[in-house]
Amino acid sequence: MSQTAMPHTDNAQADNDLPGSPLEKILHSARALGLLPANAQPPADPGRPWPVVLLTLLGAWLAALPVLAIFALFAGRWLLDGAGTYVVGTLALAGAVALLRVQGLALFLEQIAIPALFTGGWLLGFALVRDGPHLLAAATLLLITLAVAAAVPQHWLRTLLGGAAAGLWAWTVGATWHHLHRSIDITILWGALHVALLTWVGLLVLQHRALGQQNRLAVALEPLACGWVVAVLCGLAQLSGMTFMLAGVLGGSGGLWEPGNHTTGSGASSLVSVNQVGSVALVLSAGWVAQRAWPALRQPQAAALLGVLAVLGFFMPTLGAALLALAITGTTQRWRQAAVAALAAAWMVGSFYYQLAWPLATKAMVLAGCGAVLGLLAWTALRPASRAPLPDHGADAGSATATAEATAPRIATWALVLGLACTLLVANGGIAQKEHTIAQGRKVFVPLAPVDPRSLMQGDYMRLNFQLPAERITYEELAWGQRPHAVGTLDERGVVQWLRIDLAEAPLQAGEMRFALTPRDGQWTLVTDAWYFREGDATRWEAAKFGEFRVEPDGKALLVGLADAQLRGIAP
């Protein structure tokens, strides 16, 4: 076995010793393995400065879009209602593909063909959805997209088409389920995206088998698979909901994994279990892929880390797919795709904070437990391991080695301690700030507006809708990072009486107070739109008519409780 592996190692070492760029070394290895012809050379550099390329793209799009708009204006209803949609869409798509296949096509003409390509695809998609069932439309558009991706030679365009094909394939799977069962829910969306992920794995297997036999197919599959997996990861991140801290800036909450978004009945629990088991299975598959490619991971610490990830995958149904994509792209050295997968996984872990399918106490225990295990693993990894004495090759060399081995764990330990101290400092700083607001802020009661009874109570969560001034606020009116304020006065009971919305922070009149507003789900609210409580206490909170706040002079407010119609605080 070792005798057959040694020549490969020697060849790899010889390739590393070759002069030239990394691309030239790769080409040398490919020619030696017969993957490329003996006379294959790297592509010539077109030598276009990027400002010239950017201006050319802008000019081409500015020239193409008005022409398309004028044509649509003159075509009128014939283009949108009848067979003209199919005729114009097919001609635009075919003409754009024919133009893009021309050898040595100028950049300006290439960019003119792109709007025509997108317009043709949009028209065909519009016509298919208009005239037929969604399943037929999705399947037909998928075939058209794959055919266009196979026909065009531009790799960047194949990447975009790969992302579109992934979305259409997931749509086809979901439409098939809906056609067979006449129902669709969050689990079906989860399944459609995971089928798309497994299809991406199949594309990589097909590409691997095509190497050395059908190299053109293998080269064409690479950008297609790249766009495919990026689109699937984006879909999974969207399915998981808004991530931690970002919801406070952009609005949003736990996405689709909330109570009420699953079907009810005995079938629902089994479907949810399928999501959890499937996510754990994908986490374990990711670990198998990683340890198979990297033997250094075959140790107890790595197995314990995999166990932690499996626990997280059980509670986060989309995490397993992201970790599997990360393992595959990382072990195959597709580093940019691996970075996207890592970002998607971090997003999903952060979104767990907002998932309402689990009680807040459960989420806290899961995250704290996993964090404690990870900390223990880091501590054991930093402990100096006992090693056999090294042969004496000189006192200086031995002293330097011993010093380096003693210093590295010490630096890592101090880095871990410093990170823990910074985390505690930030957390306790936030706690101290809120305690100051509770102690020094003015007590204010804000009326609760009526809400949809079906969304009032969801498990251990109550949706709030505070009454605010009637003025409508649009994001276009605000500068970057600016938040609007609501201005009001207090009556003799301490209940706020709203006056107006203030966008410029104008000086207040006597008796007026300013309240900073927070974005939630595309709208503005006061501090928060949610109130959490222990399971089984929903009846107690149904009497809530007011929110009790503490407000500082600068408008910073904190919700400290809820009160009934007589302003009596409801005890937790």
N, C-alpha and C positions, 0 to 999 in steps of 0.2 A: 504493500500500500504506500509506504513512504517513498519507494523508488518511483512510483508513477506521479507522486505529488511534487517531487523535487524539481523536475524540469519546469513545471508551471511556476514555481517560486523563482527559479533562476531566470526565467523569461520576464517575470514581473520586475525582478531586480534590474535586469538588463534594460527594460523599458524605462525605469526610473533614472537610469544612468545616461539615457540618451539626451543629447542637447536639444534645445528647442522649446516651444511652448507646450502647455498641457494638451492642446488640440493636436499638435503634431505627434505627440506620444500616443494619443488615442488612435490616430489614424495609422500609425506604425503597427500597433497591436492588432487593429482590425484587419489590416492587410496581411499580417502574419497568420491570423486565424482563418483567413479566407472569407471574411465577412464583406470585404471591399475588394475591388479589382486592384491589381498590382500598381496601376498607374493613377489611382485615386489621389486627388489633391484637395487641399482645403479650398473653400469658396473664396473667390476674390473679394476684397474689401471694396464696396462701392464708393467709399470715400466721400459720402455726403455728410457735411456738418449737420448736427442736430437742429440748429435754428432753421436751416434751409428745409429740412424734412418737415419740421413743424409748420412753417409757413406754407409749404406745398400742400400739406394735409388740410390746413384751414381754407386755402384758396379753392381746393377741389370740392370740399363740402359746401362752401358758400356758393359755388357755381352749380352744384347738382341739386341742392334742396329747392331753390326757387323754380327750377325747371319742373321738378316733380310736383310742386304745389300748383303751378299754372296748369299742368296737364290734368291734375285732379279736379281743378276748378272747371275746366271746359268739359271734362268727361261727365260730370254731374251724376245724376241718379243711375245712369247706365253702368257706372263703375262700381256702385255700391249695392245695387239691387238685383241685377240680372247676371247673365253669363259673362258680362264684361269683367267682373272681378276675377274669374278664372283665366280669361284670355290675357288680360293685362298682367296679372300676377305671374302666369307661366312665361310670357314673353320677357318680362323684366328679369325674372330669375334666370332663364336660359341665356339671355343676352349678357347678363353680368358674369355668369360662370364662363361663357365663351371668351369674354374680354379678359378675365383673370387668368385664363389658361395660356394666353399669348406669351411666348418666350420674350424676355427682355422688355416687358411692358414698363412704360414710364410710370413713375410714382404718381404723377398727377392723374393719369388715366386709371390707374389702379384704384385710387381713392374715389374717383367718380363712379366706378363700378360698385363700390361698397354700398352707397345709399340705394342704388337700384336693386342690389341683392336683398337688402333688408326690406325694401318696399315690396318686392315680389313675394318674399316669404310671408310678410304681414298680410298681404291681400289674400294669398291662398289660405292662410290660417283663418282669417276673418270669414271667408266664403265657406270653408269646411265646417266651422262652428255654427255658422248661420243656417246651413242647409241640412246638416246631418247630426247624428248622435255624437256625443263627445268622445266616445270610444273610437269610432271611425276617424274622427278628426285628429285625435292624438296619435293614433297609429300611422295615419297617412303623413302627417307632418314629421313624425319621427323618421320614416323612410326617406322623405324628401331631404331632411337635414343630413342624414347619413350619406345620401347620394351626393349632395353638394360638398360635404366634407371630403369625400373620396375624390371629387373632381377637381377642386381648387388646389393649387400647389403651395399657397401661402400657409406657413405653419401657424402663425399667430391667428389667422382666420379659422384654421382647423381647431384651435384651442377654444375659441368662442363658440364654434358650432358644437364642439364636444360638450360644453356646458349646457347649450340649448337642448342637445340630444338627451342629456341626463334628466333635465326637467320634463321633457316630453315622454321619456320612458316611465318616469315616476307617475306622470299623469295617466299614461296608458294603463299601468297596473291598478291605480286607484279607480279609473273608469271601468275597468274590467270587473273589479269587485262590486262596484255600484250597479253594474248591469246584471250581475248574477244574483245579488242579495238585496238590491234596492235600498241600501243603507251605507252610510259612510261616517266614520268618526275619527278621533285622534289616533286610534290604533292602526287604522288603515293607512293614514298618512305616514305613520312610523314604519309600517311594513313596506309601503311603496318606496320610501327613501332607502330602506335597507336592501330591498331587491336591487335598486340602482347601485348601491355600494358593492354588492356581490357581483353584479354585472361588470363593474370596473375591475374587480379582481379577475374575472374571466378574461377581460381584455388584456390584462397584463400577462396572464398565462398564455393566451394566444400569441401575444407579441414575443414571448420568450421562445415558444416553439417555432415561430417563423424565422428567428435569427439563423442565418446560415443557409436557409432554403428559399425564403421569400423576404429578402431584406427590404424591398420597397414597402411591403405590407407592415413590417415591423417599424419602419421609420414613420409611416403614416399614422400608426396607432399611438405613437408617443404623445403628440400634441392633443389628439382626441381624448386620450385617457387623462391627460393633465386637466383639460377643461372639465371633463366629466367629474373627477373627484372633487375639484374645487366647488363645483355647483352643488354636489351632494352634501359637502361639509357646510356650505352656507345654508342649505335647506335644513339640515339637522340643527344648526345653531339657531335658526329662526324658530324651529319647532320647540326648542328648549326654553325660549322666552328671553326676556331682557336679563342681562348679566348684572352682577352685584355692583352697586354704586352708580352704574350708568343710568339706571332707571330714574334716579333722582335728578339727573340732568336732562334726559331725553324723554322721560315718561315711560309708561309700560310697567308690566309686572311679571307674573309667572308664566306668561305665554299661554300655550294650550294645555299644559299639564296642570289643570286646576280642577277642583271638584265641580261637577256639572258639565264638564267637557267630555266625559266618558259616557258610554251607554250605561244604563242602569239594569239591575237584575243580576242573576247568577252568571250570565254570560260575560258581564263586564269585568268581574273580578278575575275570571280565567284569562280574558284578553290582556288585562293589565299584567297578570303573572307572566304571560308570554313575552311581553315587553321586557320585564325585569330579567327573566331567564335568558332571553336572547341577548340582552346587553352584557350580562355576566359571561355568557359563552363567547362573545366577541372579545371581551377583555382577556379571557384565558387564551383565545386564539392569538391575540396580539402578543401576549407573553411567549407563546410557543414560537411565533415567527421571530421575535427578537432574540431569544436564547439560541435558536437554531443558527442564526446568522452571527451572533456574537457569543462565543463560548464563555466569555468572562462573566456573563450573567447567570451562569449555572452555579449558583451559590445560595445559601439560606437567606441572605439579606434581600436578594432579588426576588426570591419566592415570597418573602413577607411583603415586599412592596407590591407584588402582583396581587396578593390577598387584599391589601388595602384598596387597590384600584378596583378589584372585583366587588368589594363592599360598596364603593362609590357608584360603580356601574349598576348595582342592584337598585339604588335609590335614584339614579339619573339614567333614564332609559335610552338616551341618545349618546351617552359617553362611550359605550363600548365600540360603536362604529367609528368614532373619532380616533380612539386609541388604536384600533386595528389599522386605519389609514395611516396613522403616525408610524406604526411599526413597519408597515410595508414600505412606505416612502423613505423612511430613515435607513432601513437595511439595504435598500436599493440605491441609496445616495441620490435620491430626488429631493434635495435639501429645501428648495423653495416650496414644494408641495408639502414637505414635512413641517415647515414653519406654519403653513396655513392650517394643517391638521392640529398642531400644538396650540395655535391660537383658538381654534374651534373647541378643543378640549378644555382649555382654560375658561372660555366663555361659558361652557356648559356647567362646569363646577361652580362658577359664580352665579349662574341662574338658579342653582339649588336653593339659594336664600329666599327666592320669591315663589317657589313652588308651593302651592296651597294644598296639594294632595297629601302632604305630610304635616303633622303638628309641629309647631315651632320648637317645642322641647325635643322632639325626635330629631329634627334637623340639627339642633345645637349639639346633641349627644353624638350624632354621627360624625359631624365635622370635628368636634373636640377629640373623639376617640381616634379618628384617623390621623389627626394632627399629632396626638401623643405617640402613636405607633411610629409615625414618620420621624418624630424627634428622637425616639429611642433608636431607630435604625441609623440615624445620622450620628448619634453618640457612639454607637458600637462601631461604626465605620471609621470614626476618628480616633478610636483607641489604638495605641501602638501595638501592632501584632508582634509576637515573639518570632524571631527569625534565627536560623542557624548562622553561626559565625562565618563571615566571609573570609576567603583566603587572603593572606597578607601580601598585598602587592605594593606595599609602601605605606609608611606611617601617614604621610600627608593625604594620600588618596583615601585611606580608611577614615581619617579624621574628618575630611570633607563630607564623605558619605554619611557618617554618623551624625554630623551637624545638620545636614539637610533633612535626614529622616526624623530628627528630633524637632526641627523647626516647623516642618509642614503641618503636623497635627496640632501644634500649638497655635499657629496662625488660623487654621480652620476652626479651632475651638473658640478663639477670641472673636472670629467673624460670626460664629453662631450665637455667641453671647451678645454681641453688639446688635445683631438682627433681632433677637428676642427683646432686648432692652428698648430698641426703637419701636417695636410693635406694642409693647406695654405702655410706652410713653404716648404714642398716638391714641391708643384706646383710652387710657386714663385721662388724657387731655380732653377728649370728647365727652367723657363722663363728667369731668369737672365743669366744662362749659355748660352742659345741660343742668347740672345742679345749681350753677349760678343763675341760670334763667329761671329755674323753679323758685329759687329763694328771692330773687330781686325783681322778677317780672311782675307785671300788673295782671291781676285776675280778670279775664274777659270770657264771656259766654257768647258763642256764635250759634245761631239756629241751624238745625239740620234741615235741608230741603227734602221733599218726598223723593223716594227712590223706588225702583221696580222691586216689588216684594220678592220676586224670584231670585234677585241678586243681593238682597239685604243680608242674608245669613248664608255662609258657605263653610260649614264645619266649624273651625275655631277662628273664623274670620268674618268681620262685618264690614261691608262696604259703606263708606261715608260720602255724603254729598252736602257740603256746607253751602248755605245761601251766601251769594256774593253779589256785588253790583252788576247791573244788567248789561253794562257795556261789553261788547265783544272785543276780544284781544286777538290779534293776528301776529304771527311771528315776524312778518315783514315790517311791522312797526317798531321792532326792538333791535337795538344794536347787539353785536356779538357779546354774549355773556350777560346781557342786561335782563333783569327780572322786573315785571310790573309789580306795583303795590296797590292794595286796596285801602282806601281812606274812609274812616267812619268815626262816629262818636259813641259814647256809652250813655245809656239811660240810667235811671236811678237804681236799677237792679244789677247793672253791670253787663247788660246785653248790648251787643254792638248794633248800631244803626248805620247801615252803609250809605255813603255819600257818592263816591265816584271811584274810578280807576285812575291811578296816577302813574304815568310813564316817565315823567321827567324829574320826579322827586322834588316837586315844587314845595316851597315853605308851607307849613301847616298853620291853620288858623287855631284860635284858642279852643281847647277842648277836643281837637281832632287827634286821631291816632293813625299810624301807618302800619300796615301788615304786609309782609313780603309773601308773594305767591309762589307756588311750586308747580312745575309742569308734571302732568299725569295723563297718559293716554291721549296726547294731542290737545289737552285742555289745561286750564290753570285752576288750582285748588289751593286751599289754605293748609299748608304743612304736609298733609297726607290725605289719602282717600281710603284708608284702611284702619281697622281697630282689631287687635288680636286678643283672644281670651282663652281660658281653659276649656277643654272639651266638656260638653254637658252643661255649660252656663249660658247657652244662647237665649233662653227665656228671660233671664235677668236683664239682658241688654236690649230687649225689644222695647223697653220703655224709654230709651234714650231719645231726647228731643233737642239737646244742646251739646256742643263740644266745649269743654273747659280748657282754656289756654292760659299760658303765661307769656306775656309779650313784653319785650324790652323796648326802650325808647327808639332804637334804630329800626324797629319793625320786625326783628327776629322773634318768631313765635314758636311755642312748643305745646303740643297737645298732651295734657296730663290726665285727662279723664273725660267721662261723659256724664251728663246730668239729665234728670227727668224734666217734666213740664214745670215743676215748682223750683227748678234749679238745685234740687238736691242731688249731690253726687252719688253715682251708682258704685257701690263698693265692689272691688274685684273679688 
